[in-house]
Amino acid sequence: MAITVNKAKSTRTPATTPAGVDELLSPLEIQGWIKVSRPTFYRLLKEKRLPRHDLTVGCKPR
């Protein structure tokens, strides 16, 4: 027999980006914006044709 738990619905509103704060993008999202493949993206970073990330969240660059 399975035991189920009824969780109370959250009344919090979804998180939104505060005014004046840029959204943090992942490398995959940036690749989609500039329409390049993963190897090309990292080659452009290595050649310094794209700026390096300036923030790391956990172990992921943003």
Biotite code that builds the C-alpha atoms (Angstrom):
import biotite.structure as struc

atoms = struc.array([
    struc.Atom([0.000, 0.000, 0.000], chain_id="A", res_id=1, res_name="MET", atom_name="CA", element="C"),
    struc.Atom([1.360, 3.438, -0.969], chain_id="A", res_id=2, res_name="ALA", atom_name="CA", element="C"),
    struc.Atom([1.384, 6.322, 1.452], chain_id="A", res_id=3, res_name="ILE", atom_name="CA", element="C"),
    struc.Atom([0.607, 9.713, -0.011], chain_id="A", res_id=4, res_name="THR", atom_name="CA", element="C"),
    struc.Atom([1.171, 13.084, 1.549], chain_id="A", res_id=5, res_name="VAL", atom_name="CA", element="C"),
    struc.Atom([-0.870, 16.141, 0.706], chain_id="A", res_id=6, res_name="ASN", atom_name="CA", element="C"),
    struc.Atom([1.476, 19.093, 0.424], chain_id="A", res_id=7, res_name="LYS", atom_name="CA", element="C"),
    struc.Atom([0.083, 22.538, 1.079], chain_id="A", res_id=8, res_name="ALA", atom_name="CA", element="C"),
    struc.Atom([0.063, 24.742, -1.984], chain_id="A", res_id=9, res_name="LYS", atom_name="CA", element="C"),
    struc.Atom([2.615, 27.519, -1.884], chain_id="A", res_id=10, res_name="SER", atom_name="CA", element="C"),
    struc.Atom([1.215, 31.029, -1.768], chain_id="A", res_id=11, res_name="THR", atom_name="CA", element="C"),
    struc.Atom([4.530, 32.550, -2.822], chain_id="A", res_id=12, res_name="ARG", atom_name="CA", element="C"),
    struc.Atom([4.698, 34.289, -6.160], chain_id="A", res_id=13, res_name="THR", atom_name="CA", element="C"),
    struc.Atom([7.289, 33.073, -8.659], chain_id="A", res_id=14, res_name="PRO", atom_name="CA", element="C"),
    struc.Atom([10.709, 34.693, -8.427], chain_id="A", res_id=15, res_name="ALA", atom_name="CA", element="C"),
    struc.Atom([11.301, 37.500, -10.864], chain_id="A", res_id=16, res_name="THR", atom_name="CA", element="C"),
    struc.Atom([14.437, 39.386, -11.750], chain_id="A", res_id=17, res_name="THR", atom_name="CA", element="C"),
    struc.Atom([14.599, 42.682, -9.852], chain_id="A", res_id=18, res_name="PRO", atom_name="CA", element="C"),
    struc.Atom([14.638, 45.875, -11.906], chain_id="A", res_id=19, res_name="ALA", atom_name="CA", element="C"),
    struc.Atom([18.118, 46.864, -13.014], chain_id="A", res_id=20, res_name="GLY", atom_name="CA", element="C"),
    struc.Atom([19.573, 43.365, -12.582], chain_id="A", res_id=21, res_name="VAL", atom_name="CA", element="C"),
    struc.Atom([20.677, 41.367, -15.612], chain_id="A", res_id=22, res_name="ASP", atom_name="CA", element="C"),
    struc.Atom([19.618, 37.758, -15.964], chain_id="A", res_id=23, res_name="GLU", atom_name="CA", element="C"),
    struc.Atom([22.379, 35.179, -15.557], chain_id="A", res_id=24, res_name="LEU", atom_name="CA", element="C"),
    struc.Atom([22.799, 33.143, -18.734], chain_id="A", res_id=25, res_name="LEU", atom_name="CA", element="C"),
    struc.Atom([24.382, 29.726, -19.081], chain_id="A", res_id=26, res_name="SER", atom_name="CA", element="C"),
    struc.Atom([26.866, 28.952, -21.854], chain_id="A", res_id=27, res_name="PRO", atom_name="CA", element="C"),
    struc.Atom([24.174, 26.861, -23.573], chain_id="A", res_id=28, res_name="LEU", atom_name="CA", element="C"),
    struc.Atom([21.748, 29.816, -23.603], chain_id="A", res_id=29, res_name="GLU", atom_name="CA", element="C"),
    struc.Atom([24.422, 32.103, -25.054], chain_id="A", res_id=30, res_name="ILE", atom_name="CA", element="C"),
    struc.Atom([25.236, 29.528, -27.755], chain_id="A", res_id=31, res_name="GLN", atom_name="CA", element="C"),
    struc.Atom([21.567, 29.571, -28.729], chain_id="A", res_id=32, res_name="GLY", atom_name="CA", element="C"),
    struc.Atom([21.500, 33.362, -28.911], chain_id="A", res_id=33, res_name="TRP", atom_name="CA", element="C"),
    struc.Atom([24.556, 33.691, -31.120], chain_id="A", res_id=34, res_name="ILE", atom_name="CA", element="C"),
    struc.Atom([23.714, 30.478, -33.035], chain_id="A", res_id=35, res_name="LYS", atom_name="CA", element="C"),
    struc.Atom([27.061, 28.689, -32.800], chain_id="A", res_id=36, res_name="VAL", atom_name="CA", element="C"),
    struc.Atom([27.990, 25.139, -31.867], chain_id="A", res_id=37, res_name="SER", atom_name="CA", element="C"),
    struc.Atom([29.521, 24.226, -28.526], chain_id="A", res_id=38, res_name="ARG", atom_name="CA", element="C"),
    struc.Atom([33.068, 23.775, -29.904], chain_id="A", res_id=39, res_name="PRO", atom_name="CA", element="C"),
    struc.Atom([32.840, 27.112, -31.753], chain_id="A", res_id=40, res_name="THR", atom_name="CA", element="C"),
    struc.Atom([31.603, 28.858, -28.605], chain_id="A", res_id=41, res_name="PHE", atom_name="CA", element="C"),
    struc.Atom([34.535, 27.612, -26.524], chain_id="A", res_id=42, res_name="TYR", atom_name="CA", element="C"),
    struc.Atom([37.000, 28.373, -29.338], chain_id="A", res_id=43, res_name="ARG", atom_name="CA", element="C"),
    struc.Atom([35.711, 31.960, -29.421], chain_id="A", res_id=44, res_name="LEU", atom_name="CA", element="C"),
    struc.Atom([36.214, 32.182, -25.658], chain_id="A", res_id=45, res_name="LEU", atom_name="CA", element="C"),
    struc.Atom([39.758, 30.830, -25.984], chain_id="A", res_id=46, res_name="LYS", atom_name="CA", element="C"),
    struc.Atom([40.551, 33.333, -28.768], chain_id="A", res_id=47, res_name="GLU", atom_name="CA", element="C"),
    struc.Atom([39.136, 36.092, -26.499], chain_id="A", res_id=48, res_name="LYS", atom_name="CA", element="C"),
    struc.Atom([36.567, 37.058, -29.133], chain_id="A", res_id=49, res_name="ARG", atom_name="CA", element="C"),
    struc.Atom([33.891, 36.629, -26.442], chain_id="A", res_id=50, res_name="LEU", atom_name="CA", element="C"),
    struc.Atom([34.211, 37.858, -22.846], chain_id="A", res_id=51, res_name="PRO", atom_name="CA", element="C"),
    struc.Atom([34.854, 35.252, -20.147], chain_id="A", res_id=52, res_name="ARG", atom_name="CA", element="C"),
    struc.Atom([32.223, 34.631, -17.490], chain_id="A", res_id=53, res_name="HIS", atom_name="CA", element="C"),
    struc.Atom([32.478, 36.859, -14.455], chain_id="A", res_id=54, res_name="ASP", atom_name="CA", element="C"),
    struc.Atom([30.350, 34.822, -12.082], chain_id="A", res_id=55, res_name="LEU", atom_name="CA", element="C"),
    struc.Atom([30.221, 31.199, -11.058], chain_id="A", res_id=56, res_name="THR", atom_name="CA", element="C"),
    struc.Atom([27.118, 29.784, -9.393], chain_id="A", res_id=57, res_name="VAL", atom_name="CA", element="C"),
    struc.Atom([28.116, 26.583, -7.657], chain_id="A", res_id=58, res_name="GLY", atom_name="CA", element="C"),
    struc.Atom([30.491, 25.147, -10.225], chain_id="A", res_id=59, res_name="CYS", atom_name="CA", element="C"),
    struc.Atom([28.637, 26.517, -13.260], chain_id="A", res_id=60, res_name="LYS", atom_name="CA", element="C"),
    struc.Atom([29.790, 29.653, -15.118], chain_id="A", res_id=61, res_name="PRO", atom_name="CA", element="C"),
    struc.Atom([27.199, 32.355, -15.712], chain_id="A", res_id=62, res_name="ARG", atom_name="CA", element="C"),
])
